[in-house]
Amino acid sequence: MQCPTLFRQTRILDAVAQTDYLAEVLLATDGKFHVGVDRAQIPEGTEISDLTGLVLGTGLVDLYSTSGEPGFEQRETLASLAEAARRGGFAKVGILPHTQPAIDDIAALEFWRSQKHLPFMPWGAITKGCEGKQIADLAELAEFVVGFTDAKPIANLALVRRAMEYIKPLGKPIVLMPQDLSLVASGVMREGKWSLQYGLSGIPDIAETSALAALLELVRLTHTPTHFMRISSARSVELIVQAKADGLPVTASVPWLNLWLEDKDLHSYDPNLRLIPALGSEADRRALIAGVKSGAIDAIAIDHTPYTYEEKTVAFEVAPAGAIGLELALPMLWQQLVETGLLTGLELWQAMSARPAQCLNLNSDQLSLQTLFDPNQSWTVTASAIASLSHNTPCLGKVAIGKVI
């Protein structure tokens, strides 16, 4: 049995209580943290850690990520995904329903109901097979899923309206991705001066904003609580701010990479930067960060999307979209946003913990102080240093500063 360990002058970021303070922290032999311990109550034989500047925060919550298993175990297994989540500081991870088979009926849910020992929360599919054609049996799924999404755009707005009407009395959120695929066409990065300079086909930001405006009208009609995933443009932030001011029951999230990088960073043509949504402009990134700070953007999502080396090691234009991030998001965002003063430590922690939990209607008592983070520890992102089976990340080979310990 490991000895108790005392961490002196630890920064406590309690995203639920919204407090930021320093305290002595005891890590007991049962793995639980005790904050503000009296020196007289420290057990005999306790080790005194010489680490300084540590942060203890509430467990992180990821709204949505992709599991390889079932169906694509070569990309990611449940065991590797759970370990990646643990190493990244995540207490809960939402699992998107486009597995094989899709989470669209009770039979598919049996697999996930048998994994209750793991930190996963499955989303139910809105439509059969996430194909956007036929609404799944939502009432049958409701008791066992955290909410409903197809994890991709649904072109049929009449179907979306009916789904909203069905889901509203079930008391579960619906998650929609605003994107007009006819405007996306063959685009692979955000349209603008950098797409012209790099010779890559562009995606206009109205592909997102026009779809978002239409979906917001459906929310106005049905008043169904709706979460908008993968928000990536400044104009989208404005639309969400206005919708909230109008009293619409909406929340929104931004993928972490859209806060860390922008379109000009595609100069390397790294296929790991082929993403959905595409990286936006500098103005978009600044607006998204401001949206997180103000609360207009409720949550930062990881959207961990594993692909094998063979799948990703192709030309940028034909690479499948997505990157992993459960082990990388916190250190990279801490350095990019907190150390630069764009967000406070508590603001970042809230956007990755308490606020995504609120979007999922999770009780605050499900979040405890359990993630111990060293913002000063340097480590190199290598295949052997991360738990995920897939290594499709633009961070590979880079030095990261900050690590969950």
Order of alpha helices (4+ residues) and beta strands (2+ residues): beta-beta-beta-beta-beta-beta-alpha-beta-alpha-beta-alpha-beta-alpha-beta-alpha-beta-alpha-beta-alpha-beta-alpha-beta-alpha-alpha-beta-alpha-alpha-alpha-alpha-beta-beta
